[in-house]
Amino acid sequence: MAIEKYNEQRNHWAFLAAVIANGFSRIAGMLSKKKPKMVGPDDFMGKDAKKMLQQLLKQDNSGEKNWSKHIGDAKAKGLRGPWS
């Protein structure tokens, strides 16, 4: 549930805030000689929320992902890649 809330906040509200901030900085950049600094959605997220999400993701994704099944499927289809 916490991951869903973080995802919604980052993808909807923080993205919207970043677009608005970048728009205003572009307009201000046209009027001044300085190049505006662009911001991203993560710049509008709290440090505590980021830390909590990283801890949750580490618990959920414990261990290395096994890609051998996907690589085998790609080889069976005749696809070429770095594994060939």
GIRA-V723559 format. One record per pair of residues at least 24 apart in sequence whose ideal C-beta (glycine too) atoms are under 7 Angstrom apart, sorted by the first residue. I is the first residue (numbers start at 1). J is the second residue. If there is no record, write none. Layout:
# GIRA-V723559
I|J, I|J
This chain:
# GIRA-V723559
2|52, 2|56, 3|53, 3|56, 6|49, 6|53, 10|41, 10|45, 14|41, 14|44, 14|45, 15|41, 17|44, 18|43, 18|44
